[in-house]
Amino acid sequence: MKTAARLRCFLSYKKDDADSHDTPLIPRPELTCEVAEENNVSLKERFSYEISRRHPFLYGPTILTMSACYETAVQSCCQEENKTECLRTKLEPIRKYIRGISARHHHLCEIGTKFNEKVASAVELILLTKKQPQANFPEIAKLTMDVKNLHETCCEGNTLACALGRRQLMSYTCSNQAILSSKFAECCEQPEPFRGECIINSENDDKPDLSPLLLTRFTEDWSVCQQFSSNQDSFLQEFLYEYSRRHLELAVPVILRVFETYKRVLEKCCKLENSLECHQPGKEVFQKVILESRDHVKTYCDLQKQLGSSSFQDRLTVLYTKKAPQLSAQELVVFVKKMAAVARGCCPLRDELQLACVEDQTKLILGELCRRHGGKPVNAGVGHCCDDSYAFRKPCFDDLRVDGTYISPPLSCDQAISLEEDLCQAQDEELQMEKQKLLSTLVKQKPHAAEDVFRSIGENFVQLVEKCCQAQRRDVCFQEEGLQLITRCQSLLEASSSQSRLM
């Protein structure tokens, strides 16, 4: 027990330095070939060291694979005439992949520690079933246990055991690909360490032609409650397997919501005398869960399309400042920027792909927010959404309203609005971030004020900066126009505050 407690203590100090993620692993690519020729330390070892310290939650086998990819790219580019351009082109996808997969590894590790192992097992079972929908249930159940145990080993930082476990799992997968998936053949021909990463990133197998009758046995059969009470875990696992392989288009959190809803239905119905009548409409209940999730995403995407990128981010800034005013303006703006990027990437997709895309990306961003809450509590609402249910985390955040417990330190408009000539050097994106920081600061002061009040002040701020940066005497312009903006800001907030009291 002492050893386990000591390990947990050490792991609690393992921190992911998000600030280093955007820093190039090799600051000056043009020197890479010289380093490769002169340095006694191999490129692969140096790269492994760099990504290990920047991404402490990245699994060992992935580090080995990406280091080998890096070495191959460098050796290839150093033979080219334009070495620098070649390196930039080939190393950027490696950097992006590492960042993305590291976030997913970190997220999976947190599910295992924050929630009970049944949640971790359910997530693995869904992922494995979606990738291998042709495989039978006993095979998926076995792999679920193997992968869950492997994740625990990798999350504990036991790199050697993690690498060996991954190799054994991939050997088993390739030896049994005929009963698992038709999509693994090319990956299984690859040598180590590339084979494992290839299988993990391979596309899902084709959806099998399945009878709907197999799913109705979980809702319309008279023996449902008997099976549920006699072997609950196995029965629920089989339902999750059958549902997942019929809905490859749904994201993991959405399938988990259906799963949790089904479990609640059985817990309620199986206490009743006429249990069959109670759980028989299960299919309609599941459909309602999916429609609610889809409606949330549709509203989100419609809003982004209607408002445009900049105004959409302003809207999110106002909404999330009300939900979590304890976060600094900088934290809120960074969070909102990530949420807006999800909309930008997912909303142009076809309707049937939008839901999975938004849900899949949002779970990682909300996971980051919950990590922030774990280190320094934000408020009770955020804490409830983070801790209560992994499946319903996103709907919980969607439904959060103004945090009525927050009392902002008094701040007048002249303190909130900072107008310096340095703003003239800012790029468009930087200026938008400054505007959103201002919005966040003002929302904290007057959370119940009308949203168009904040938007008006934000737009006036940007217009003022654009006007004064073109003026002959910028300092005079900022001083004169700034006073007008501050006066307008103060009067708008006071008027809005009076209206709020009347209501």
Legacy VTK file of the C-alpha trace (Angstrom):
# vtk DataFile Version 3.0
C-alpha trace
ASCII
DATASET POLYDATA
POINTS 503 float
0.000 0.000 0.000
2.863 2.376 0.835
4.422 1.860 -2.593
1.094 2.473 -4.365
0.448 5.631 -2.319
3.964 6.877 -3.009
3.483 6.273 -6.747
0.174 8.175 -6.741
1.909 11.037 -4.949
4.693 11.183 -7.544
2.179 11.012 -10.412
0.155 13.897 -8.939
3.163 16.161 -9.540
3.439 15.203 -13.197
2.280 18.319 -15.032
1.637 18.947 -18.703
3.301 22.235 -19.712
0.772 23.571 -22.220
2.891 26.677 -22.859
5.648 24.590 -24.455
3.342 22.856 -26.956
3.591 25.590 -29.562
7.359 25.955 -29.239
9.124 24.174 -32.108
10.937 21.062 -30.920
13.875 22.129 -33.058
13.961 25.974 -32.977
16.212 26.287 -36.036
15.537 23.454 -38.515
18.419 24.575 -40.736
20.876 23.473 -38.021
19.357 20.014 -37.632
21.509 18.389 -40.324
24.668 19.865 -38.803
23.686 18.553 -35.362
22.961 15.152 -36.891
26.495 14.975 -38.308
28.408 16.431 -35.342
26.583 15.310 -32.182
27.340 11.987 -30.513
23.776 11.792 -29.164
21.517 10.310 -31.822
18.696 12.393 -33.251
16.203 9.805 -32.097
17.421 9.979 -28.492
17.434 13.771 -28.459
13.928 13.926 -29.896
12.679 11.306 -27.385
14.068 13.438 -24.558
12.435 16.622 -25.838
8.951 15.200 -26.366
9.087 13.208 -23.104
9.662 16.314 -21.023
7.150 18.431 -22.947
4.461 15.751 -23.041
4.785 13.748 -19.800
1.482 11.927 -20.381
2.436 10.679 -23.842
2.777 6.884 -23.794
6.260 5.418 -24.197
5.503 3.376 -27.355
4.181 6.518 -29.092
7.343 8.419 -28.134
9.467 5.646 -29.650
7.378 5.594 -32.829
7.403 9.357 -33.345
11.134 9.532 -32.614
11.701 6.961 -35.344
9.469 9.002 -37.696
11.469 12.110 -36.832
14.789 10.406 -37.517
13.522 9.103 -40.873
12.282 12.581 -41.859
15.575 14.247 -40.933
17.708 11.679 -42.738
15.555 12.146 -45.836
15.564 15.972 -45.725
19.298 16.265 -45.135
19.793 14.783 -48.611
17.602 17.482 -50.186
18.829 20.760 -51.669
16.293 22.885 -49.726
16.781 21.198 -46.366
15.015 23.836 -44.262
11.768 23.776 -46.267
11.773 19.981 -46.351
12.226 19.787 -42.563
9.455 22.299 -41.911
7.085 20.402 -44.194
7.828 16.964 -42.733
8.228 17.860 -39.045
5.060 19.949 -38.640
2.667 16.955 -39.061
4.746 15.050 -36.485
4.450 17.949 -34.015
0.672 18.209 -34.573
0.168 14.479 -34.166
2.160 14.411 -30.923
0.158 17.283 -29.499
-3.169 15.681 -30.408
-2.391 12.150 -29.233
-0.782 13.440 -26.021
-4.032 15.258 -25.144
-5.962 12.033 -25.735
-3.566 9.955 -23.609
-3.828 12.508 -20.798
-7.627 12.449 -21.074
-7.786 8.640 -20.932
-5.521 8.605 -17.876
-7.816 11.071 -16.111
-10.922 9.003 -16.826
-9.198 6.067 -15.129
-8.285 8.048 -12.006
-11.219 10.481 -11.681
-14.070 8.046 -12.320
-14.526 4.410 -11.366
-13.079 1.633 -13.490
-16.513 0.822 -14.932
-16.496 4.177 -16.729
-12.963 3.540 -18.047
-14.002 0.054 -19.210
-17.125 1.435 -20.919
-15.054 4.003 -22.828
-12.617 1.303 -23.991
-15.409 -1.057 -24.986
-17.056 1.642 -27.135
-13.766 2.567 -28.818
-12.869 -1.060 -29.540
-16.364 -1.909 -30.818
-16.464 1.135 -33.125
-13.096 0.155 -34.587
-13.916 -3.568 -34.833
-17.709 -3.867 -35.203
-17.398 -7.278 -36.899
-15.698 -8.846 -33.854
-17.882 -10.911 -31.508
-18.725 -9.862 -27.960
-16.398 -12.267 -26.050
-13.471 -10.997 -28.156
-14.339 -7.330 -27.521
-14.851 -8.019 -23.796
-11.406 -9.660 -23.593
-9.712 -6.811 -25.471
-11.499 -4.247 -23.286
-9.922 -5.732 -20.170
-6.502 -6.018 -21.828
-6.540 -2.426 -23.102
-7.856 -1.009 -19.811
-5.041 -2.738 -17.915
-2.518 -1.520 -20.478
-3.748 2.069 -20.075
-3.308 1.796 -16.305
0.275 0.618 -16.798
1.066 3.398 -19.283
-0.611 6.069 -17.151
1.506 5.041 -14.173
4.568 5.914 -16.214
5.918 2.353 -16.404
7.362 2.910 -19.873
8.999 -0.491 -20.320
5.895 -2.450 -19.254
3.766 -0.110 -21.397
5.924 -0.761 -24.486
5.982 -4.527 -23.913
2.241 -4.602 -23.247
1.533 -2.636 -26.438
3.714 -5.042 -28.448
1.899 -8.089 -27.049
-1.498 -6.518 -27.724
-0.582 -5.669 -31.317
0.858 -9.134 -31.916
-2.414 -10.632 -30.696
-4.402 -8.211 -32.870
-2.421 -9.080 -35.999
-2.593 -12.821 -35.287
-6.375 -12.553 -34.990
-7.139 -9.873 -37.555
-9.379 -12.277 -39.493
-11.930 -12.219 -36.639
-11.264 -8.615 -35.547
-11.048 -6.248 -38.526
-10.374 -6.220 -42.260
-8.582 -2.862 -41.938
-5.460 -4.042 -40.097
-3.694 -5.923 -42.924
-1.417 -3.102 -44.114
-0.540 -2.082 -40.557
0.337 -5.615 -39.544
2.885 -5.777 -42.371
4.784 -2.837 -40.886
7.758 -3.350 -38.554
7.919 -2.227 -34.956
7.568 0.448 -33.673
5.295 1.677 -36.503
2.808 -1.196 -36.426
1.070 -0.269 -33.162
0.538 3.401 -33.976
-0.738 2.413 -37.416
-3.370 0.039 -35.982
-4.524 2.632 -33.439
-5.026 5.196 -36.213
-6.511 2.824 -38.782
-10.065 3.475 -39.950
-13.035 1.686 -38.425
-14.036 -1.579 -40.042
-17.181 -1.660 -42.187
-20.460 -1.668 -40.326
-21.938 -5.195 -40.262
-25.448 -5.951 -41.462
-27.133 -6.457 -38.100
-30.651 -7.484 -37.155
-32.551 -4.913 -35.057
-34.074 -7.833 -33.139
-30.837 -8.368 -31.214
-31.148 -4.900 -29.713
-34.843 -5.215 -28.826
-33.983 -8.082 -26.475
-32.554 -5.425 -24.128
-35.852 -3.541 -23.942
-38.764 -5.712 -25.082
-37.917 -9.097 -23.578
-39.729 -10.236 -20.435
-36.438 -11.556 -18.949
-34.559 -8.226 -19.105
-34.782 -7.543 -15.358
-33.856 -11.112 -14.509
-30.684 -10.840 -16.620
-29.963 -7.381 -15.224
-30.209 -8.517 -11.602
-28.346 -11.832 -12.036
-25.303 -10.517 -13.927
-25.552 -6.745 -14.208
-22.036 -5.915 -15.441
-21.938 -8.520 -18.199
-25.503 -7.713 -19.326
-24.801 -3.965 -19.532
-21.498 -4.572 -21.316
-23.272 -6.643 -23.958
-25.892 -3.909 -24.443
-23.102 -1.337 -24.859
-21.387 -3.589 -27.412
-24.564 -4.178 -29.450
-25.541 -0.497 -29.374
-22.056 0.774 -30.284
-21.643 -1.482 -33.321
-24.980 -0.250 -34.657
-24.057 3.411 -34.168
-20.526 3.907 -35.456
-21.443 7.499 -36.328
-21.944 8.532 -32.686
-19.181 9.942 -30.470
-18.132 8.089 -27.313
-19.792 10.580 -24.889
-23.140 10.318 -26.712
-23.122 6.496 -26.595
-22.189 6.724 -22.908
-25.242 8.951 -22.330
-27.464 6.314 -23.929
-25.749 3.649 -21.787
-26.206 5.626 -18.549
-29.829 6.372 -19.459
-30.490 2.667 -20.119
-28.957 1.742 -16.780
-31.170 4.288 -14.973
-34.248 2.995 -16.796
-33.543 -0.573 -15.632
-32.743 0.501 -12.065
-36.127 2.232 -11.933
-38.236 -0.256 -13.901
-36.923 -3.454 -12.369
-38.326 -2.381 -8.983
-41.835 -2.272 -10.417
-44.333 -5.097 -10.691
-44.969 -4.523 -14.398
-41.336 -3.929 -15.367
-41.731 -4.871 -19.044
-44.271 -2.119 -19.682
-41.870 0.352 -18.037
-38.665 -0.488 -20.000
-40.312 -1.491 -23.289
-40.198 2.064 -24.796
-36.395 2.075 -24.337
-35.694 2.711 -28.022
-37.620 5.998 -27.924
-35.761 7.027 -24.759
-32.397 6.367 -26.451
-33.469 8.365 -29.496
-34.403 11.290 -27.269
-30.883 11.320 -25.768
-29.328 11.435 -29.256
-31.722 14.149 -30.468
-30.979 16.341 -27.440
-27.234 16.032 -28.071
-27.736 16.717 -31.789
-29.954 19.761 -31.115
-27.310 21.301 -28.840
-24.666 20.926 -31.563
-27.015 22.236 -34.275
-27.779 25.341 -32.202
-24.038 25.836 -31.639
-23.235 25.550 -35.351
-26.207 27.678 -36.451
-25.046 30.409 -34.089
-21.514 30.292 -35.484
-22.828 30.551 -39.032
-25.219 33.364 -38.152
-22.746 35.501 -36.169
-19.483 34.862 -37.995
-16.172 33.924 -36.382
-15.411 37.108 -34.403
-18.913 37.770 -33.020
-19.307 34.068 -32.225
-16.193 34.200 -30.048
-17.541 37.340 -28.364
-20.766 35.477 -27.597
-18.887 32.498 -26.137
-16.736 34.871 -24.059
-19.851 36.391 -22.483
-21.504 33.008 -21.900
-18.507 31.284 -20.311
-17.530 34.306 -18.206
-20.993 34.078 -16.650
-20.513 30.353 -16.009
-16.960 30.636 -14.615
-16.154 34.257 -13.645
-13.428 33.061 -11.260
-11.201 32.262 -14.264
-8.916 35.099 -15.334
-9.794 37.010 -18.505
-6.743 35.416 -20.164
-7.858 31.898 -19.214
-11.377 32.524 -20.488
-10.163 33.945 -23.801
-7.857 30.941 -24.382
-10.680 28.517 -23.488
-13.123 30.298 -25.814
-10.563 30.340 -28.633
-10.361 26.533 -28.437
-14.145 26.169 -28.354
-14.467 28.455 -31.373
-11.829 26.399 -33.219
-14.030 23.313 -32.678
-16.949 25.114 -34.340
-14.717 26.280 -37.190
-13.485 22.742 -37.853
-16.659 20.740 -37.215
-19.612 22.905 -38.257
-18.846 22.884 -42.021
-19.117 19.061 -41.973
-22.224 17.167 -43.031
-24.968 17.012 -40.384
-24.283 13.359 -39.554
-20.586 14.123 -38.903
-21.047 17.381 -36.967
-22.238 15.744 -33.747
-19.353 13.280 -33.434
-16.784 15.934 -34.331
-18.012 18.536 -31.819
-18.495 16.003 -29.016
-15.091 14.394 -29.574
-13.178 17.699 -29.574
-15.184 19.350 -26.787
-14.583 16.503 -24.321
-10.840 17.227 -24.450
-11.284 20.989 -23.908
-13.685 20.450 -21.011
-11.190 17.922 -19.636
-8.571 20.704 -19.568
-10.997 23.018 -17.754
-11.703 20.283 -15.205
-7.961 19.822 -14.664
-7.759 23.543 -13.964
-10.625 23.162 -11.490
-8.855 20.221 -9.846
-5.725 22.315 -9.285
-7.554 25.475 -8.201
-11.334 25.137 -7.735
-13.389 27.452 -9.964
-16.903 27.232 -8.500
-19.488 24.699 -7.348
-21.212 24.548 -10.758
-18.014 23.760 -12.639
-17.070 21.248 -9.928
-20.415 19.475 -10.250
-20.102 19.223 -14.047
-16.539 17.941 -13.817
-17.116 15.350 -11.102
-20.705 14.144 -11.358
-20.877 12.247 -14.672
-18.327 11.870 -17.446
-21.097 10.978 -19.926
-23.168 14.084 -19.152
-20.274 16.517 -18.639
-20.925 18.517 -21.828
-24.728 18.854 -21.341
-24.022 19.927 -17.766
-21.698 22.719 -18.933
-24.188 23.685 -21.656
-26.874 24.143 -18.996
-24.751 26.171 -16.538
-26.031 29.689 -16.000
-24.690 32.773 -14.181
-22.680 31.926 -11.072
-24.660 33.911 -8.512
-22.104 33.330 -5.752
-19.357 35.346 -7.473
-18.711 38.883 -6.253
-16.348 40.776 -8.507
-13.892 43.290 -7.037
-15.187 46.807 -7.938
-13.757 47.990 -11.227
-14.712 51.082 -13.227
-14.605 51.365 -17.014
-11.466 53.518 -16.917
-9.681 50.674 -15.096
-11.066 48.022 -17.450
-10.294 49.800 -20.718
-6.587 50.043 -21.444
-5.708 52.120 -24.514
-2.038 52.162 -25.455
-0.289 52.892 -28.736
1.103 49.340 -28.545
-2.310 48.184 -29.754
-1.376 49.555 -33.188
1.285 46.825 -33.466
-1.244 44.080 -32.696
-2.366 41.688 -35.405
-6.115 41.251 -35.985
-6.219 38.126 -33.817
-4.389 39.874 -30.951
-6.781 42.836 -31.140
-9.757 40.470 -31.006
-8.255 38.822 -27.913
-7.843 42.214 -26.236
-11.490 42.986 -27.037
-12.588 39.656 -25.549
-10.535 40.240 -22.393
-12.380 43.554 -22.045
-15.734 41.817 -22.549
-14.851 39.212 -19.919
-13.815 41.889 -17.416
-17.051 43.816 -17.933
-19.257 40.701 -17.714
-17.695 39.922 -14.334
-18.811 43.366 -13.149
-22.343 43.160 -14.552
-23.222 39.509 -15.279
-26.937 40.256 -15.634
-26.520 43.117 -18.101
-27.926 42.622 -21.607
-25.489 40.911 -23.954
-25.763 43.607 -26.632
-24.405 46.115 -24.094
-21.127 44.227 -23.873
-21.040 43.644 -27.616
-21.547 47.374 -28.271
-18.640 48.320 -25.980
-16.412 45.690 -27.581
-17.170 46.939 -31.090
-16.563 50.537 -30.034
-13.193 49.501 -28.581
-12.054 47.920 -31.865
-13.329 50.892 -33.919
-11.474 53.299 -31.648
-8.193 51.401 -32.001
-8.543 51.248 -35.794
-9.336 54.967 -35.969
-6.548 56.156 -33.655
-3.908 53.935 -35.250
-4.516 55.819 -38.501
-4.464 59.259 -36.848
-1.484 61.602 -37.180
-1.273 62.089 -33.418
-2.117 58.712 -31.974
-1.569 59.680 -28.343
-4.028 62.588 -28.546
-6.590 60.430 -30.365
-6.372 57.625 -27.782
-6.738 60.136 -24.957
-9.723 62.003 -26.399
-11.569 59.053 -27.939
-10.701 56.907 -24.939
-12.468 59.291 -22.550
-15.579 59.147 -24.726
-15.506 55.338 -24.772
-15.062 55.179 -20.996
-18.002 57.567 -20.474
-20.159 55.534 -22.905
-19.133 52.295 -21.188
-19.991 53.642 -17.725
-23.386 54.983 -18.786
-24.313 51.791 -20.633
-23.432 49.601 -17.651
-25.239 51.900 -15.188
-28.359 51.965 -17.409
-28.260 48.204 -17.774
-27.781 47.766 -14.030
-30.844 49.944 -13.345
-32.942 47.884 -15.774
-31.782 44.655 -14.090
-32.908 45.970 -10.668
-36.323 46.939 -12.068
-36.775 43.469 -13.483
LINES 1 504
503 0 1 2 3 4 5 6 7 8 9 10 11 12 13 14 15 16 17 18 19 20 21 22 23 24 25 26 27 28 29 30 31 32 33 34 35 36 37 38 39 40 41 42 43 44 45 46 47 48 49 50 51 52 53 54 55 56 57 58 59 60 61 62 63 64 65 66 67 68 69 70 71 72 73 74 75 76 77 78 79 80 81 82 83 84 85 86 87 88 89 90 91 92 93 94 95 96 97 98 99 100 101 102 103 104 105 106 107 108 109 110 111 112 113 114 115 116 117 118 119 120 121 122 123 124 125 126 127 128 129 130 131 132 133 134 135 136 137 138 139 140 141 142 143 144 145 146 147 148 149 150 151 152 153 154 155 156 157 158 159 160 161 162 163 164 165 166 167 168 169 170 171 172 173 174 175 176 177 178 179 180 181 182 183 184 185 186 187 188 189 190 191 192 193 194 195 196 197 198 199 200 201 202 203 204 205 206 207 208 209 210 211 212 213 214 215 216 217 218 219 220 221 222 223 224 225 226 227 228 229 230 231 232 233 234 235 236 237 238 239 240 241 242 243 244 245 246 247 248 249 250 251 252 253 254 255 256 257 258 259 260 261 262 263 264 265 266 267 268 269 270 271 272 273 274 275 276 277 278 279 280 281 282 283 284 285 286 287 288 289 290 291 292 293 294 295 296 297 298 299 300 301 302 303 304 305 306 307 308 309 310 311 312 313 314 315 316 317 318 319 320 321 322 323 324 325 326 327 328 329 330 331 332 333 334 335 336 337 338 339 340 341 342 343 344 345 346 347 348 349 350 351 352 353 354 355 356 357 358 359 360 361 362 363 364 365 366 367 368 369 370 371 372 373 374 375 376 377 378 379 380 381 382 383 384 385 386 387 388 389 390 391 392 393 394 395 396 397 398 399 400 401 402 403 404 405 406 407 408 409 410 411 412 413 414 415 416 417 418 419 420 421 422 423 424 425 426 427 428 429 430 431 432 433 434 435 436 437 438 439 440 441 442 443 444 445 446 447 448 449 450 451 452 453 454 455 456 457 458 459 460 461 462 463 464 465 466 467 468 469 470 471 472 473 474 475 476 477 478 479 480 481 482 483 484 485 486 487 488 489 490 491 492 493 494 495 496 497 498 499 500 501 502
